[in-house]
Amino acid sequence: MGRTVVVLGGGISGLAASYHLSRAPNPPKVVVVESSQRLGGWIRSVRGPNGAIFELGPRGIRPAGALGARTLLMVSELGLDSEVLPVRGDHPAAQNRFLYVGGALHVLPTGLRGLFRPSPPFTKPLFWAGLRELTKPRGKEPDETVHSFAQRRLGPEVASIAMDSLCRGVFAGDSRELSVRSCFPSLFQAEQTHRSVLLGLLLGAGQSPQPDSALIRQARAERWSQWSLRGGLETLPQALATHLTNRGVCILRGQPVQGLSLQPEGRWKVSLGNSSLEADHVISAVPASVLSHLLPAEAALLARALCAIPAVSVAVVNLQYHGANLPVQGFGHLVPSSEDPGVLGIVYDSVAFPEQDGNPPGLRVTVMLGGSWLQMQEAGGQGLSEQLFQQQAENAVATQLGLKESPSHCLVHLHKNCIPQYTLGHWKKLESAAQFLADHRLPLTLAGASYDGVAVNDCIESGRQAAARALGTEPDR
């Protein structure tokens, strides 16, 4: 009898883990267990009445670095090259990103020249923040909040405007609570290794080996900033599901896992309500808090570490306007918490991917709502209606972009607990979990956004590494 690996969760992490398991020289039997009827997790694309594509979750993937290259290689292996929509380096969506501060949009400076010019909303050219950074001593703490780190090294303006906005845009979180070591490991490591973040980023950490393909070479030559797929990003998990089924992977949908228990011979029993599965190894690609409730009593210490990893909700409001124009051209803008506690940012979808505007085409934007405003709404037990979110989004678009007419199409989705929060000391939780798994030799591997990165590339990479560990091989970095 061959080995059986059960993968919990049919989001992009679980599908990526299954993909790499299925392509091993001697693949095990792989069973994917997904609680809902659809695959892809937070990646979801919806087609509007005019054929426009609306992304309810992630809308673009970065091709940079080894992780970006590996994702592009997977895209090629799945036969999706012709579906790729790139944003090339000379495109406005690649060159222009904005901050909304003081009731106005401000383009973020780019290139060396931009560092020496006055660049509102900052009162001084960012060159001075860089000069300050080069003179600061190395931090001595094992971890630090993003806000504290940025304020110490780059000054209060960069911390309270730029890094505050970035944490809201990436994590929908609070820079005063998030860990720099876990959220921005390259910045933390640069300071630890080179004493200066700027020096560390300039000198780099050394080039890790990258896969090669025609698509990867094209992305490098054209300096892509991001890419999507013609039918929306959900095309990727759909293609993975088809590929896995063709390779004999069993995918169970609509099957919530009720619990995990260890059998005397060291195998897992995965309870599914009216039935159960047996597995030699389990890869968990469900959120850490979900897994914590599935573990057996003898793994209580592991469950405690996992349930301490929080997550926040985000409301995504997709809007389309016919006959409207944006005041600026770029990827979108972020909003610091001091400007608006509820609006995280607005993405200008039509600028990056006009091919998805439908026929007749209409301007598409996406408003992200969250932060302390949404947390207060949730905590107060107030009705979180679609009308409330739509009104907030339309007000934001009218105020910040001048689009005052009513949208021709609107989609509202509240994603509950969708983005894990790597708060101060997150690394200790991961160390505790890894130590428990090693000490007890549990045939369990963790994957997904709860641990080492929330971006799509991070999730795919976590699945790849989880598959390697389940197979007993060491993943190459």
Secondary structure, DSSP 4 states (H G I P E B T S, - for coil): ---EEEEE--BHHHHHHHHHHHTSSSPPEEEEE-SSSSSBTT--EEE-TTS-EEESS---B---HHHHHHHHHHHHHTT-GGGEEEE-TTSHHHH--EEEETTEEEEPP-HHHHHHS--TTSSS-HHHHHHHHHHSPPP-SS--BHHHHHHHHH-HHIIIIIIHHHHHHHHSS-TTTBBHHHHSHHHHHHHHHHSSHHHHHHH-S-PPP----HHHHHHHHTT-SEEEETT-TTHHHHHHHHHHHHTT-EEE-S----EEEE-TTS-EEEE-SS-EEEESEEEE-S-HHHHHTTS-GGGHHHHHHHHTS-EEEEEEEEEEESS---SS-SSEEE--TTT-SSEEEEE-HHHH-GGGSTTTT-EEEEEEE-HHHHHHHHHTT----HHHHHHHHHHHHHHHH---SPPSEEEEEEEEEEEE--BTTHHHHHHHHHHHHHHTT-SEEE-STTTS--SHHHHHHHHHHHHHHHTT-PPP-
